[in-house]
């Protein structure tokens, strides 16, 4: 087994092992933190051999599909399961796709509970899916933080507004780096496409961030993971047509329910408010508010 076959992440929580175990072994609680803001309902029992089915509810869209097969359950110590670590085209048999193995391990420590999550089996994936190893490593960081916030309490950021432009124009202004540079960034390395890694730069403040794109649905939503506050968070930019306007909802999660988390959430709330205001100025009035001048043609 090589490093390219396996990833492992750990977090320590100030919570009893029994509480953390409930969060990962109860299907309702598992779906609550795993969805990261999207509604995920899991059907089935977390028992060896249990076949778990998941129903995702994103806006008006409902997707029901196999989620995982439980391998082993050792109460308050270990939970493992197998799943397909990428989206399977609708109608295809999940059993015909390679699976990876997820294992959660709980250890009692002086301050509470140490949670370790590992995923192995990436070497079995076809070459075009090799990116999932790095993507899921980053995803594990976010999911461990989500478990912590589920157990200890969390803060989510949500900003909504309307832009007086068709949804296709708003979507293109998000995924096209040349257009995003007219209201949000200084420059971007590439267009946002599913599973892409892009670099965003803000040359006026000497900042640079890597963005791991998770999902892109044309004219519906864009989802990515970044470290804008120093810790990994998931951002979703959801779009809905509303007559001749577009409703945009920006959400970012998770932030810890403590002073540091509250400060980070307030910072990002202001940031996404600025994002929406600057986008409106660009799309509706042709202005680049960041630079205080007309936007480039």
C-alpha atoms as an extended CHARMM CRD file, in Angstrom:
* protein
*
       297  EXT
         1         1  UNK       CA              0.0000000000        0.0000000000        0.0000000000  PROA      1               0.0000000000
         2         2  UNK       CA              1.4170000000        3.3660000000       -1.0460000000  PROA      2               0.0000000000
         3         3  UNK       CA              0.6860000000        6.9260000000       -0.0470000000  PROA      3               0.0000000000
         4         4  UNK       CA             -1.2600000000        7.2870000000       -3.2780000000  PROA      4               0.0000000000
         5         5  UNK       CA             -3.5750000000        4.5060000000       -2.1290000000  PROA      5               0.0000000000
         6         6  UNK       CA             -4.5810000000        5.8860000000        1.2690000000  PROA      6               0.0000000000
         7         7  UNK       CA             -5.3590000000        9.1040000000        3.1340000000  PROA      7               0.0000000000
         8         8  UNK       CA             -5.7700000000        9.6350000000        6.8790000000  PROA      8               0.0000000000
         9         9  UNK       CA             -6.8980000000       12.6040000000        8.9510000000  PROA      9               0.0000000000
        10        10  UNK       CA             -7.3490000000       13.1250000000       12.7180000000  PROA      10              0.0000000000
        11        11  UNK       CA             -9.1130000000       15.5950000000       15.0000000000  PROA      11              0.0000000000
        12        12  UNK       CA             -9.4460000000       15.8070000000       18.7870000000  PROA      12              0.0000000000
        13        13  UNK       CA            -12.8060000000       16.8020000000       20.2730000000  PROA      13              0.0000000000
        14        14  UNK       CA            -13.7290000000       17.9350000000       23.7570000000  PROA      14              0.0000000000
        15        15  UNK       CA            -16.6450000000       15.5230000000       23.8650000000  PROA      15              0.0000000000
        16        16  UNK       CA            -17.2150000000       12.0440000000       25.3350000000  PROA      16              0.0000000000
        17        17  UNK       CA            -16.6390000000        9.0920000000       23.0560000000  PROA      17              0.0000000000
        18        18  UNK       CA            -20.2890000000        8.0240000000       23.3980000000  PROA      18              0.0000000000
        19        19  UNK       CA            -21.4660000000       11.3450000000       21.9220000000  PROA      19              0.0000000000
        20        20  UNK       CA            -19.0390000000       11.2200000000       19.0110000000  PROA      20              0.0000000000
        21        21  UNK       CA            -19.9590000000        7.6000000000       18.3370000000  PROA      21              0.0000000000
        22        22  UNK       CA            -23.6170000000        8.5410000000       18.0750000000  PROA      22              0.0000000000
        23        23  UNK       CA            -22.7420000000       11.2080000000       15.4990000000  PROA      23              0.0000000000
        24        24  UNK       CA            -21.0420000000        8.6950000000       13.1850000000  PROA      24              0.0000000000
        25        25  UNK       CA            -23.1460000000        5.5720000000       13.8050000000  PROA      25              0.0000000000
        26        26  UNK       CA            -26.6760000000        7.0120000000       13.7830000000  PROA      26              0.0000000000
        27        27  UNK       CA            -27.8900000000        7.3470000000       10.1640000000  PROA      27              0.0000000000
        28        28  UNK       CA            -29.8900000000       10.5220000000       10.8720000000  PROA      28              0.0000000000
        29        29  UNK       CA            -26.9680000000       12.2370000000       12.6060000000  PROA      29              0.0000000000
        30        30  UNK       CA            -24.4740000000       11.0150000000        9.9840000000  PROA      30              0.0000000000
        31        31  UNK       CA            -26.5740000000       12.5810000000        7.2280000000  PROA      31              0.0000000000
        32        32  UNK       CA            -26.8680000000       15.8380000000        9.1730000000  PROA      32              0.0000000000
        33        33  UNK       CA            -23.1260000000       16.5210000000        9.2740000000  PROA      33              0.0000000000
        34        34  UNK       CA            -22.0550000000       14.7380000000        6.0950000000  PROA      34              0.0000000000
        35        35  UNK       CA            -24.3510000000       16.8350000000        3.9080000000  PROA      35              0.0000000000
        36        36  UNK       CA            -22.5060000000       20.0650000000        4.8350000000  PROA      36              0.0000000000
        37        37  UNK       CA            -25.6310000000       22.1500000000        4.4680000000  PROA      37              0.0000000000
        38        38  UNK       CA            -27.3640000000       19.9770000000        1.8510000000  PROA      38              0.0000000000
        39        39  UNK       CA            -30.0970000000       17.6670000000        3.0670000000  PROA      39              0.0000000000
        40        40  UNK       CA            -28.9450000000       14.0270000000        3.1190000000  PROA      40              0.0000000000
        41        41  UNK       CA            -31.2890000000       11.3480000000        4.4370000000  PROA      41              0.0000000000
        42        42  UNK       CA            -29.8470000000        7.8570000000        4.9380000000  PROA      42              0.0000000000
        43        43  UNK       CA            -31.9950000000        4.7160000000        4.8780000000  PROA      43              0.0000000000
        44        44  UNK       CA            -30.8380000000        1.4670000000        6.4300000000  PROA      44              0.0000000000
        45        45  UNK       CA            -29.1300000000        0.3250000000        9.6190000000  PROA      45              0.0000000000
        46        46  UNK       CA            -25.4550000000        0.7440000000       10.4020000000  PROA      46              0.0000000000
        47        47  UNK       CA            -24.8550000000       -2.9710000000       10.9940000000  PROA      47              0.0000000000
        48        48  UNK       CA            -22.3580000000       -5.2910000000        9.2630000000  PROA      48              0.0000000000
        49        49  UNK       CA            -23.5860000000       -5.9500000000        5.7330000000  PROA      49              0.0000000000
        50        50  UNK       CA            -26.1030000000       -3.1120000000        5.8950000000  PROA      50              0.0000000000
        51        51  UNK       CA            -26.7580000000       -1.4820000000        2.5250000000  PROA      51              0.0000000000
        52        52  UNK       CA            -27.3190000000        2.2230000000        3.0440000000  PROA      52              0.0000000000
        53        53  UNK       CA            -29.2560000000        4.3230000000        0.5400000000  PROA      53              0.0000000000
        54        54  UNK       CA            -28.9550000000        8.1040000000        0.4860000000  PROA      54              0.0000000000
        55        55  UNK       CA            -31.4490000000       10.7310000000       -0.6500000000  PROA      55              0.0000000000
        56        56  UNK       CA            -29.9910000000       14.1590000000       -1.4200000000  PROA      56              0.0000000000
        57        57  UNK       CA            -32.3010000000       17.1810000000       -1.4780000000  PROA      57              0.0000000000
        58        58  UNK       CA            -30.7420000000       20.2410000000       -3.1060000000  PROA      58              0.0000000000
        59        59  UNK       CA            -33.3620000000       22.9000000000       -3.7540000000  PROA      59              0.0000000000
        60        60  UNK       CA            -36.1420000000       21.1530000000       -5.6910000000  PROA      60              0.0000000000
        61        61  UNK       CA            -33.8160000000       18.4410000000       -6.9530000000  PROA      61              0.0000000000
        62        62  UNK       CA            -34.0230000000       15.0210000000       -5.2550000000  PROA      62              0.0000000000
        63        63  UNK       CA            -31.4560000000       12.2820000000       -5.9270000000  PROA      63              0.0000000000
        64        64  UNK       CA            -31.7510000000        8.7990000000       -4.4220000000  PROA      64              0.0000000000
        65        65  UNK       CA            -28.8090000000        6.4110000000       -4.8200000000  PROA      65              0.0000000000
        66        66  UNK       CA            -26.7540000000        3.7390000000       -3.0110000000  PROA      66              0.0000000000
        67        67  UNK       CA            -24.5240000000        5.3930000000       -0.4210000000  PROA      67              0.0000000000
        68        68  UNK       CA            -22.3930000000        2.6470000000        1.1340000000  PROA      68              0.0000000000
        69        69  UNK       CA            -22.1990000000       -0.9120000000        2.4440000000  PROA      69              0.0000000000
        70        70  UNK       CA            -21.3210000000       -1.2570000000        6.1260000000  PROA      70              0.0000000000
        71        71  UNK       CA            -18.3280000000       -3.5280000000        6.7300000000  PROA      71              0.0000000000
        72        72  UNK       CA            -17.8040000000       -3.5820000000       10.4980000000  PROA      72              0.0000000000
        73        73  UNK       CA            -19.1960000000       -1.9540000000       13.6340000000  PROA      73              0.0000000000
        74        74  UNK       CA            -17.3920000000       -1.9780000000       16.9800000000  PROA      74              0.0000000000
        75        75  UNK       CA            -19.4670000000        0.2360000000       19.3180000000  PROA      75              0.0000000000
        76        76  UNK       CA            -17.6590000000        3.4120000000       20.4210000000  PROA      76              0.0000000000
        77        77  UNK       CA            -14.4470000000        2.1900000000       18.7470000000  PROA      77              0.0000000000
        78        78  UNK       CA            -14.6350000000        1.5980000000       15.0170000000  PROA      78              0.0000000000
        79        79  UNK       CA            -16.9570000000        1.9130000000       12.0280000000  PROA      79              0.0000000000
        80        80  UNK       CA            -16.0130000000        0.9980000000        8.4660000000  PROA      80              0.0000000000
        81        81  UNK       CA            -17.8190000000        0.8690000000        5.1500000000  PROA      81              0.0000000000
        82        82  UNK       CA            -17.2270000000        0.6450000000        1.3920000000  PROA      82              0.0000000000
        83        83  UNK       CA            -18.4890000000        3.1130000000       -1.1990000000  PROA      83              0.0000000000
        84        84  UNK       CA            -17.8920000000        4.3840000000       -4.7150000000  PROA      84              0.0000000000
        85        85  UNK       CA            -15.8710000000        7.5720000000       -4.1320000000  PROA      85              0.0000000000
        86        86  UNK       CA            -17.2460000000        9.4380000000       -7.1550000000  PROA      86              0.0000000000
        87        87  UNK       CA            -20.6010000000       10.1920000000       -8.7520000000  PROA      87              0.0000000000
        88        88  UNK       CA            -21.9780000000        7.2070000000      -10.6380000000  PROA      88              0.0000000000
        89        89  UNK       CA            -24.0330000000        8.0290000000      -13.7400000000  PROA      89              0.0000000000
        90        90  UNK       CA            -27.7420000000        7.5840000000      -13.1090000000  PROA      90              0.0000000000
        91        91  UNK       CA            -28.9150000000        4.0690000000      -13.8480000000  PROA      91              0.0000000000
        92        92  UNK       CA            -25.5020000000        2.4070000000      -13.6350000000  PROA      92              0.0000000000
        93        93  UNK       CA            -24.8500000000       -0.4400000000      -11.1840000000  PROA      93              0.0000000000
        94        94  UNK       CA            -22.6580000000        0.7700000000       -8.3010000000  PROA      94              0.0000000000
        95        95  UNK       CA            -21.3950000000       -2.7920000000       -7.7920000000  PROA      95              0.0000000000
        96        96  UNK       CA            -19.6190000000       -2.6060000000      -11.1660000000  PROA      96              0.0000000000
        97        97  UNK       CA            -17.5100000000        0.3600000000      -10.0580000000  PROA      97              0.0000000000
        98        98  UNK       CA            -14.3750000000        0.1730000000       -7.8490000000  PROA      98              0.0000000000
        99        99  UNK       CA            -14.9330000000        0.9220000000       -4.1720000000  PROA      99              0.0000000000
       100       100  UNK       CA            -12.7820000000        2.4920000000       -1.4920000000  PROA      100             0.0000000000
       101       101  UNK       CA            -12.8900000000        1.6980000000        2.2130000000  PROA      101             0.0000000000
       102       102  UNK       CA            -13.6890000000        4.3270000000        4.8590000000  PROA      102             0.0000000000
       103       103  UNK       CA            -12.8150000000        3.6940000000        8.5000000000  PROA      103             0.0000000000
       104       104  UNK       CA            -13.6270000000        5.8280000000       11.5270000000  PROA      104             0.0000000000
       105       105  UNK       CA            -11.6820000000        5.0730000000       14.7170000000  PROA      105             0.0000000000
       106       106  UNK       CA            -12.4390000000        6.6300000000       18.1200000000  PROA      106             0.0000000000
       107       107  UNK       CA             -9.8650000000        6.7800000000       20.9300000000  PROA      107             0.0000000000
       108       108  UNK       CA            -10.5370000000        8.1040000000       24.3990000000  PROA      108             0.0000000000
       109       109  UNK       CA             -8.0430000000       10.7900000000       25.4320000000  PROA      109             0.0000000000
       110       110  UNK       CA             -7.7010000000       13.0030000000       28.5120000000  PROA      110             0.0000000000
       111       111  UNK       CA             -9.4940000000       15.9340000000       26.8860000000  PROA      111             0.0000000000
       112       112  UNK       CA            -12.2310000000       13.9090000000       25.1900000000  PROA      112             0.0000000000
       113       113  UNK       CA            -12.0950000000       11.8670000000       21.9830000000  PROA      113             0.0000000000
       114       114  UNK       CA             -9.6400000000       11.5060000000       19.1270000000  PROA      114             0.0000000000
       115       115  UNK       CA            -11.3520000000       10.7990000000       15.7930000000  PROA      115             0.0000000000
       116       116  UNK       CA             -9.3360000000        9.2820000000       12.9590000000  PROA      116             0.0000000000
       117       117  UNK       CA            -10.8070000000        8.7850000000        9.4980000000  PROA      117             0.0000000000
       118       118  UNK       CA             -8.9730000000        6.9490000000        6.7400000000  PROA      118             0.0000000000
       119       119  UNK       CA             -9.8530000000        6.0560000000        3.1730000000  PROA      119             0.0000000000
       120       120  UNK       CA             -7.9710000000        3.4060000000        1.2050000000  PROA      120             0.0000000000
       121       121  UNK       CA             -8.2130000000        1.7310000000       -2.1760000000  PROA      121             0.0000000000
       122       122  UNK       CA             -7.5230000000        4.6880000000       -4.4710000000  PROA      122             0.0000000000
       123       123  UNK       CA             -4.9840000000        2.6120000000       -6.4190000000  PROA      123             0.0000000000
       124       124  UNK       CA             -7.9140000000        0.5950000000       -7.8000000000  PROA      124             0.0000000000
       125       125  UNK       CA             -9.5510000000        3.6220000000       -9.3990000000  PROA      125             0.0000000000
       126       126  UNK       CA             -9.2670000000        4.1850000000      -13.1620000000  PROA      126             0.0000000000
       127       127  UNK       CA             -6.7430000000        6.8540000000      -14.2380000000  PROA      127             0.0000000000
       128       128  UNK       CA             -9.4370000000        9.4360000000      -14.9590000000  PROA      128             0.0000000000
       129       129  UNK       CA            -10.5760000000        9.1590000000      -11.3180000000  PROA      129             0.0000000000
       130       130  UNK       CA             -7.1030000000        9.3670000000       -9.7280000000  PROA      130             0.0000000000
       131       131  UNK       CA             -7.8130000000       12.9710000000       -8.6950000000  PROA      131             0.0000000000
       132       132  UNK       CA            -10.2510000000       11.6550000000       -6.0610000000  PROA      132             0.0000000000
       133       133  UNK       CA             -7.3780000000       10.7780000000       -3.7320000000  PROA      133             0.0000000000
       134       134  UNK       CA             -6.3650000000       14.4290000000       -3.2730000000  PROA      134             0.0000000000
       135       135  UNK       CA             -9.9400000000       15.6710000000       -3.4180000000  PROA      135             0.0000000000
       136       136  UNK       CA            -11.1170000000       13.2440000000       -0.7500000000  PROA      136             0.0000000000
       137       137  UNK       CA             -8.1120000000       14.0350000000        1.4480000000  PROA      137             0.0000000000
       138       138  UNK       CA             -9.2510000000       17.6500000000        1.5220000000  PROA      138             0.0000000000
       139       139  UNK       CA            -12.8290000000       16.4940000000        1.9290000000  PROA      139             0.0000000000
       140       140  UNK       CA            -11.8460000000       14.5030000000        5.0240000000  PROA      140             0.0000000000
       141       141  UNK       CA            -10.5000000000       17.6790000000        6.6150000000  PROA      141             0.0000000000
       142       142  UNK       CA            -13.8290000000       19.4110000000        6.0290000000  PROA      142             0.0000000000
       143       143  UNK       CA            -15.8710000000       16.4230000000        7.2140000000  PROA      143             0.0000000000
       144       144  UNK       CA            -13.9210000000       16.0980000000       10.4730000000  PROA      144             0.0000000000
       145       145  UNK       CA            -14.5770000000       19.7730000000       11.1530000000  PROA      145             0.0000000000
       146       146  UNK       CA            -18.2230000000       19.1650000000       10.3160000000  PROA      146             0.0000000000
       147       147  UNK       CA            -18.3750000000       16.3150000000       12.8670000000  PROA      147             0.0000000000
       148       148  UNK       CA            -16.8440000000       18.6450000000       15.4530000000  PROA      148             0.0000000000
       149       149  UNK       CA            -19.3760000000       21.3640000000       14.7370000000  PROA      149             0.0000000000
       150       150  UNK       CA            -22.2390000000       18.8590000000       14.7420000000  PROA      150             0.0000000000
       151       151  UNK       CA            -21.2150000000       17.5970000000       18.1890000000  PROA      151             0.0000000000
       152       152  UNK       CA            -20.0970000000       20.8900000000       19.7270000000  PROA      152             0.0000000000
       153       153  UNK       CA            -22.2180000000       23.4220000000       17.8080000000  PROA      153             0.0000000000
       154       154  UNK       CA            -21.5220000000       25.3810000000       14.6470000000  PROA      154             0.0000000000
       155       155  UNK       CA            -22.0800000000       28.5680000000       12.6900000000  PROA      155             0.0000000000
       156       156  UNK       CA            -23.0210000000       28.6620000000        8.9960000000  PROA      156             0.0000000000
       157       157  UNK       CA            -22.6630000000       31.6960000000        6.7520000000  PROA      157             0.0000000000
       158       158  UNK       CA            -25.4760000000       32.5390000000        4.3370000000  PROA      158             0.0000000000
       159       159  UNK       CA            -25.8660000000       35.6060000000        2.1150000000  PROA      159             0.0000000000
       160       160  UNK       CA            -28.6790000000       36.0870000000       -0.4210000000  PROA      160             0.0000000000
       161       161  UNK       CA            -29.4300000000       38.7260000000       -3.0370000000  PROA      161             0.0000000000
       162       162  UNK       CA            -31.0040000000       39.2240000000       -6.4670000000  PROA      162             0.0000000000
       163       163  UNK       CA            -29.1570000000       40.2380000000       -9.6050000000  PROA      163             0.0000000000
       164       164  UNK       CA            -31.1200000000       41.8370000000      -12.4420000000  PROA      164             0.0000000000
       165       165  UNK       CA            -29.6350000000       39.5660000000      -15.0720000000  PROA      165             0.0000000000
       166       166  UNK       CA            -30.5590000000       36.1270000000      -16.5030000000  PROA      166             0.0000000000
       167       167  UNK       CA            -29.2460000000       33.1130000000      -14.6260000000  PROA      167             0.0000000000
       168       168  UNK       CA            -26.9010000000       32.1490000000      -17.4950000000  PROA      168             0.0000000000
       169       169  UNK       CA            -25.1350000000       35.5260000000      -17.2630000000  PROA      169             0.0000000000
       170       170  UNK       CA            -24.7120000000       35.2120000000      -13.4910000000  PROA      170             0.0000000000
       171       171  UNK       CA            -23.4280000000       31.6500000000      -13.7730000000  PROA      171             0.0000000000
       172       172  UNK       CA            -20.8660000000       32.6590000000      -16.4230000000  PROA      172             0.0000000000
       173       173  UNK       CA            -19.6790000000       35.5510000000      -14.2430000000  PROA      173             0.0000000000
       174       174  UNK       CA            -18.8650000000       32.9940000000      -11.5130000000  PROA      174             0.0000000000
       175       175  UNK       CA            -17.0950000000       30.2930000000      -13.5430000000  PROA      175             0.0000000000
       176       176  UNK       CA            -15.2320000000       32.5240000000      -16.0360000000  PROA      176             0.0000000000
       177       177  UNK       CA            -12.0570000000       33.9240000000      -14.3970000000  PROA      177             0.0000000000
       178       178  UNK       CA            -11.8840000000       36.8680000000      -16.8060000000  PROA      178             0.0000000000
       179       179  UNK       CA            -15.3490000000       37.9720000000      -15.7210000000  PROA      179             0.0000000000
       180       180  UNK       CA            -14.7560000000       37.2080000000      -12.0440000000  PROA      180             0.0000000000
       181       181  UNK       CA            -11.7080000000       39.4790000000      -12.2620000000  PROA      181             0.0000000000
       182       182  UNK       CA            -14.0860000000       42.3740000000      -12.9370000000  PROA      182             0.0000000000
       183       183  UNK       CA            -15.6270000000       42.1870000000       -9.4600000000  PROA      183             0.0000000000
       184       184  UNK       CA            -13.9620000000       39.6750000000       -7.0950000000  PROA      184             0.0000000000
       185       185  UNK       CA            -10.4220000000       38.4860000000       -7.8780000000  PROA      185             0.0000000000
       186       186  UNK       CA             -7.4740000000       40.0170000000       -9.7230000000  PROA      186             0.0000000000
       187       187  UNK       CA             -6.9720000000       36.9340000000      -11.8670000000  PROA      187             0.0000000000
       188       188  UNK       CA             -7.7450000000       33.2250000000      -11.9230000000  PROA      188             0.0000000000
       189       189  UNK       CA             -5.7810000000       30.3520000000      -13.4460000000  PROA      189             0.0000000000
       190       190  UNK       CA             -8.6730000000       28.5840000000      -15.1780000000  PROA      190             0.0000000000
       191       191  UNK       CA            -12.4080000000       28.3040000000      -15.6510000000  PROA      191             0.0000000000
       192       192  UNK       CA            -14.2560000000       26.5190000000      -12.8410000000  PROA      192             0.0000000000
       193       193  UNK       CA            -15.0950000000       22.9970000000      -13.9980000000  PROA      193             0.0000000000
       194       194  UNK       CA            -15.9650000000       19.8690000000      -11.9780000000  PROA      194             0.0000000000
       195       195  UNK       CA            -13.0200000000       18.5440000000       -9.9230000000  PROA      195             0.0000000000
       196       196  UNK       CA            -10.6130000000       21.2350000000      -11.1820000000  PROA      196             0.0000000000
       197       197  UNK       CA             -7.9950000000       22.9480000000       -9.0210000000  PROA      197             0.0000000000
       198       198  UNK       CA             -7.7640000000       26.6640000000       -9.7460000000  PROA      198             0.0000000000
       199       199  UNK       CA             -5.6680000000       29.4860000000       -8.3210000000  PROA      199             0.0000000000
       200       200  UNK       CA             -7.2310000000       32.8260000000       -7.4400000000  PROA      200             0.0000000000
       201       201  UNK       CA             -5.0870000000       35.9040000000       -6.8600000000  PROA      201             0.0000000000
       202       202  UNK       CA             -5.6980000000       39.3060000000       -5.3070000000  PROA      202             0.0000000000
       203       203  UNK       CA             -2.6480000000       41.2620000000       -6.4300000000  PROA      203             0.0000000000
       204       204  UNK       CA             -3.6760000000       44.4420000000       -4.5860000000  PROA      204             0.0000000000
       205       205  UNK       CA             -3.2100000000       42.6740000000       -1.2330000000  PROA      205             0.0000000000
       206       206  UNK       CA             -0.6550000000       40.0470000000       -2.2780000000  PROA      206             0.0000000000
       207       207  UNK       CA             -2.9910000000       37.1240000000       -1.5790000000  PROA      207             0.0000000000
       208       208  UNK       CA             -3.3730000000       33.8230000000       -3.3960000000  PROA      208             0.0000000000
       209       209  UNK       CA             -5.6720000000       30.8500000000       -2.7370000000  PROA      209             0.0000000000
       210       210  UNK       CA             -6.1050000000       27.4000000000       -4.2120000000  PROA      210             0.0000000000
       211       211  UNK       CA             -9.7000000000       26.4170000000       -4.8430000000  PROA      211             0.0000000000
       212       212  UNK       CA            -10.7400000000       22.7690000000       -5.1910000000  PROA      212             0.0000000000
       213       213  UNK       CA            -13.8750000000       22.6970000000       -7.3160000000  PROA      213             0.0000000000
       214       214  UNK       CA            -16.2210000000       19.9450000000       -6.1650000000  PROA      214             0.0000000000
       215       215  UNK       CA            -19.2990000000       20.4110000000       -8.3040000000  PROA      215             0.0000000000
       216       216  UNK       CA            -20.5030000000       22.5920000000      -11.1660000000  PROA      216             0.0000000000
       217       217  UNK       CA            -24.1080000000       22.4200000000      -12.3950000000  PROA      217             0.0000000000
       218       218  UNK       CA            -24.6690000000       24.8060000000      -15.2830000000  PROA      218             0.0000000000
       219       219  UNK       CA            -26.9710000000       27.6820000000      -14.3070000000  PROA      219             0.0000000000
       220       220  UNK       CA            -27.7180000000       26.0040000000      -10.9480000000  PROA      220             0.0000000000
       221       221  UNK       CA            -24.7670000000       25.9860000000       -8.5740000000  PROA      221             0.0000000000
       222       222  UNK       CA            -21.0260000000       25.8870000000       -8.0200000000  PROA      222             0.0000000000
       223       223  UNK       CA            -19.4440000000       24.1850000000       -5.0120000000  PROA      223             0.0000000000
       224       224  UNK       CA            -15.8140000000       24.3680000000       -3.9240000000  PROA      224             0.0000000000
       225       225  UNK       CA            -13.5060000000       23.9180000000       -0.9360000000  PROA      225             0.0000000000
       226       226  UNK       CA            -10.9050000000       26.5040000000        0.0730000000  PROA      226             0.0000000000
       227       227  UNK       CA             -8.8920000000       27.7040000000        3.0840000000  PROA      227             0.0000000000
       228       228  UNK       CA             -9.8820000000       31.3770000000        3.0620000000  PROA      228             0.0000000000
       229       229  UNK       CA             -9.8600000000       31.5780000000        6.8770000000  PROA      229             0.0000000000
       230       230  UNK       CA             -6.9620000000       29.1830000000        7.3750000000  PROA      230             0.0000000000
       231       231  UNK       CA             -9.1640000000       26.0980000000        7.8370000000  PROA      231             0.0000000000
       232       232  UNK       CA            -11.0320000000       24.1920000000        5.0980000000  PROA      232             0.0000000000
       233       233  UNK       CA            -14.6100000000       25.2650000000        4.4250000000  PROA      233             0.0000000000
       234       234  UNK       CA            -17.1200000000       24.3790000000        1.7260000000  PROA      234             0.0000000000
       235       235  UNK       CA            -18.6730000000       27.1820000000       -0.3150000000  PROA      235             0.0000000000
       236       236  UNK       CA            -21.8450000000       26.7770000000       -2.3730000000  PROA      236             0.0000000000
       237       237  UNK       CA            -23.0650000000       29.4330000000       -4.7920000000  PROA      237             0.0000000000
       238       238  UNK       CA            -26.6420000000       28.4860000000       -5.7050000000  PROA      238             0.0000000000
       239       239  UNK       CA            -28.6250000000       30.1790000000       -8.4750000000  PROA      239             0.0000000000
       240       240  UNK       CA            -32.3860000000       30.3370000000       -9.0400000000  PROA      240             0.0000000000
       241       241  UNK       CA            -34.2130000000       32.1560000000      -11.8560000000  PROA      241             0.0000000000
       242       242  UNK       CA            -36.7570000000       34.6450000000      -10.5220000000  PROA      242             0.0000000000
       243       243  UNK       CA            -38.5730000000       36.2500000000      -13.4220000000  PROA      243             0.0000000000
       244       244  UNK       CA            -36.0120000000       38.3430000000      -15.3000000000  PROA      244             0.0000000000
       245       245  UNK       CA            -33.7240000000       38.3020000000      -12.2590000000  PROA      245             0.0000000000
       246       246  UNK       CA            -31.5080000000       35.6890000000      -10.6130000000  PROA      246             0.0000000000
       247       247  UNK       CA            -31.4630000000       34.8540000000       -6.9280000000  PROA      247             0.0000000000
       248       248  UNK       CA            -27.9730000000       33.9990000000       -5.7130000000  PROA      248             0.0000000000
       249       249  UNK       CA            -27.3760000000       32.3150000000       -2.3500000000  PROA      249             0.0000000000
       250       250  UNK       CA            -23.8240000000       32.0480000000       -1.0280000000  PROA      250             0.0000000000
       251       251  UNK       CA            -23.2580000000       29.6370000000        1.8650000000  PROA      251             0.0000000000
       252       252  UNK       CA            -20.0460000000       28.6770000000        3.6280000000  PROA      252             0.0000000000
       253       253  UNK       CA            -19.6500000000       26.0150000000        6.3150000000  PROA      253             0.0000000000
       254       254  UNK       CA            -18.5850000000       24.9110000000        8.9040000000  PROA      254             0.0000000000
       255       255  UNK       CA            -17.3800000000       27.4350000000       11.4910000000  PROA      255             0.0000000000
       256       256  UNK       CA            -16.8880000000       26.5060000000       15.1290000000  PROA      256             0.0000000000
       257       257  UNK       CA            -19.3020000000       27.7800000000       17.7550000000  PROA      257             0.0000000000
       258       258  UNK       CA            -16.6610000000       29.7430000000       19.6540000000  PROA      258             0.0000000000
       259       259  UNK       CA            -15.0670000000       33.1900000000       19.5900000000  PROA      259             0.0000000000
       260       260  UNK       CA            -12.6020000000       32.3160000000       16.8270000000  PROA      260             0.0000000000
       261       261  UNK       CA            -15.2780000000       30.6410000000       14.7160000000  PROA      261             0.0000000000
       262       262  UNK       CA            -17.6650000000       33.5580000000       15.1690000000  PROA      262             0.0000000000
       263       263  UNK       CA            -14.9730000000       36.0220000000       14.0870000000  PROA      263             0.0000000000
       264       264  UNK       CA            -14.2200000000       33.9490000000       10.9710000000  PROA      264             0.0000000000
       265       265  UNK       CA            -17.9340000000       33.6350000000       10.1530000000  PROA      265             0.0000000000
       266       266  UNK       CA            -18.4330000000       37.3990000000       10.4860000000  PROA      266             0.0000000000
       267       267  UNK       CA            -15.4320000000       37.9970000000        8.2150000000  PROA      267             0.0000000000
       268       268  UNK       CA            -16.8310000000       35.6580000000        5.5620000000  PROA      268             0.0000000000
       269       269  UNK       CA            -20.3340000000       37.1130000000        5.8610000000  PROA      269             0.0000000000
       270       270  UNK       CA            -18.8710000000       40.5070000000        5.0180000000  PROA      270             0.0000000000
       271       271  UNK       CA            -16.8180000000       38.9290000000        2.2380000000  PROA      271             0.0000000000
       272       272  UNK       CA            -19.7960000000       37.2850000000        0.5410000000  PROA      272             0.0000000000
       273       273  UNK       CA            -21.8540000000       40.4640000000        0.9600000000  PROA      273             0.0000000000
       274       274  UNK       CA            -19.0790000000       42.3450000000       -0.8670000000  PROA      274             0.0000000000
       275       275  UNK       CA            -18.9810000000       39.5780000000       -3.5050000000  PROA      275             0.0000000000
       276       276  UNK       CA            -22.6970000000       39.9610000000       -4.2130000000  PROA      276             0.0000000000
       277       277  UNK       CA            -22.6350000000       43.7680000000       -4.2500000000  PROA      277             0.0000000000
       278       278  UNK       CA            -19.6220000000       43.9090000000       -6.5530000000  PROA      278             0.0000000000
       279       279  UNK       CA            -21.1520000000       41.3060000000       -8.8830000000  PROA      279             0.0000000000
       280       280  UNK       CA            -24.3520000000       43.3630000000       -9.1410000000  PROA      280             0.0000000000
       281       281  UNK       CA            -22.3690000000       46.5210000000       -9.9260000000  PROA      281             0.0000000000
       282       282  UNK       CA            -20.4880000000       44.6660000000      -12.6630000000  PROA      282             0.0000000000
       283       283  UNK       CA            -23.4110000000       42.8460000000      -14.2860000000  PROA      283             0.0000000000
       284       284  UNK       CA            -26.0200000000       45.5640000000      -13.9120000000  PROA      284             0.0000000000
       285       285  UNK       CA            -23.9510000000       48.7440000000      -14.3330000000  PROA      285             0.0000000000
       286       286  UNK       CA            -20.6370000000       47.7150000000      -15.8990000000  PROA      286             0.0000000000
       287       287  UNK       CA            -18.5670000000       48.8500000000      -12.9190000000  PROA      287             0.0000000000
       288       288  UNK       CA            -15.5220000000       47.3030000000      -11.2740000000  PROA      288             0.0000000000
       289       289  UNK       CA            -16.0610000000       48.4260000000       -7.6750000000  PROA      289             0.0000000000
       290       290  UNK       CA            -12.8320000000       46.8230000000       -6.4610000000  PROA      290             0.0000000000
       291       291  UNK       CA            -10.7970000000       49.0980000000       -8.7060000000  PROA      291             0.0000000000
       292       292  UNK       CA            -13.2300000000       52.0180000000       -8.7620000000  PROA      292             0.0000000000
       293       293  UNK       CA            -13.5130000000       52.2100000000      -12.5380000000  PROA      293             0.0000000000
       294       294  UNK       CA            -15.6420000000       50.9610000000      -15.4450000000  PROA      294             0.0000000000
       295       295  UNK       CA            -15.3010000000       47.2400000000      -16.0210000000  PROA      295             0.0000000000
       296       296  UNK       CA            -13.3150000000       46.0290000000      -19.0090000000  PROA      296             0.0000000000
       297       297  UNK       CA            -15.3740000000       45.3750000000      -22.1030000000  PROA      297             0.0000000000
